[in-house]
Amino acid sequence: MVVSQKNITIGFSFDEINAANFRKFLLGTDKSASAVAGSPLFTPMTSALQYGSAQLYFRTDVGNDFVYMIPKCTIRPDGGMDLNAEDWWSGPMVLEVLSHDWYPNNVCTPADSVNAKYGLVSVA
C-alpha cells in the first residue's frame, strides 16, 4: 500500500469555560484593550487558524508516561458546544499536527541529526 497522505489529529475538550478557552472555540479576536477595564471582550469568527507548537504530557497510573513534542500544529473547534445549564459545559477541540522541518538539536545528539517533521515522542 502506498501512503499518499499523512494526518495526525488529537481530539480533546476543555472543561473550564473561561474567556480564553471560549474565544479559541469561537475563533475570536481579542478586543479587550478597547473594552471596559476588567471585562474580556472578543469578536467571534474573525480569527483565522493560528499555528504554534505544543507539548502533550500523557501521565498514566499504569504503564509508561510519555511526552509528545510537536513542532507545528493548529487547534480548532470540533463540533458544537452543548450549552445546557444543568450539565457541565465542555468545548470539543482538535489539535492537528502539521509537517514542519524541525531538527531538535536540544533533544538529539548532533550525530543523530534527525528531521522530526511530526515531532518526537519521549517515553519515560
N, C-alpha and C positions, 0 to 999 in steps of 0.2 A: 504494500500500500504506500502510495506517495502522499506525503503531507503537503497540502497546498496552503494551509493557514494555521497559525498558532494563536491560541487565545487563552488567557488566564483571567478569570473573573472570580472574585471572592465576595460573596454576599454577606452582609452584616446588618444590624439595625442598632440605632441608638435609642436608649430608653429614657434619656433625660431631655425633655423638650425645653431647651433654653434658646435664647435669641440666636446664638451662633449656629447651633445644630439646625434650627428651623430655617435660618437663612440659607444654609447649604442645601437643605432638602428642597427648598423652593427656588434654587438657583438665583438667589437675590444678590443685589449690590448694596453694600453698606452705605447708608446716608446719615449715620449718627452724628457726624460733625456738624451737620446743618439742623440737627434736631434739638429739642429742649434737653438741657443737661440731665443726664441720668436716664434718658429714655432711648433704648436702642430703636433704630428706625432703618428699614431697608425696603427696597422695591423688588417685588418678586419677578421672576422670569426675565431678568435683564442681564444676567451674567452668563457668559459662555463657559464651557467646561474649562476648568483650570487644572494645570498639570503640576505635579510635585513629586516628591519621593515619600516612601513610607517604610516603617519598620513594624512588623507584626510580631508580637510576642505571644507564643502559644504555651501556656503553662497547664500541665495536666497533673492530676492526682496519681495516675497510674501511667507508667511509660515515660518516654523521653519528652523533655521540653525542647522547643526549638524557636529560632528567630528567623524570620524571612525578611531580608533586606532588599527592598525594591527601589531601583534607581529612578524609574519614571512610571507614574501612574496618574489616574484621574478617579475621582469619586463622583457618582451621580445618583439621583433617586432611582429606586427600583420598585415601581408600582405606586400605589396610593397609600395615604396615611388615614387610618380609621380614627376619626375624632369622636370617640364615644366618651361621654362624661362619666360613665360608670365603669370604665375599664382603663387599664394602664395604656398610655399613648406610647407608640414607638414609631420610628421612621425607618422603613426599609431602604437600604442603600446598597450599592455595589461598587467595589473597588476593581478597576480594570487595569491590569498590568500591561504596560506598553514596552515595546522593544526600544532599547537605548544602548548605545555603545558605552560601556562602563568597565573600566579597569580598576577594580578595588585594590589599589596598592597598599592601603592601610590594613587590609584583611589577609591578602595572599602574599607570598614571598615573591620577589621580582622574578625568580626563575619560573614561577607558575604563569605569570602574565596572562591570566585568564580574562577573556572578554565575556562578562556576565550580562548578556543582553536583557535577561529577565530577572536578574538579581541573584542572590546567594542565600542558601539556607544553612544555618549553623545549628547543629543538633547537640544538645547537652545531655 
